[in-house]
């Protein structure tokens, strides 16, 4: 919720800006970081082996090229 809630500075707010002006957000690249399997996951080595309910990202990093051709980057840290 801290990352994707409807509040200033959220990922949701960025999604709305992209929807309102898609020409200013070209070549969007989103990298999602995970801290590793939760303690109750056992000895898994792949994210795909972790129950989807237990997959909690620690950070989203969004990169894009704006209308002026400048690369922009915005991190969103999940504080949960």
DALINNOR-V156969 format. One record per helix or strand of 3 or more residues. SS is the DSSP state (hx for helix, st for strand). FROM is the first residue (numbers start at 1). LEN is the number of residues. Records with the same first field share a line. If there is no record, write none. Layout:
SS->FROM-LEN ; FROM-LEN
This chain:
hx->11-10 ; 22-3 ; 39-3 ; 47-3 ; 52-3
st->26-9 ; 57-9 ; 71-7
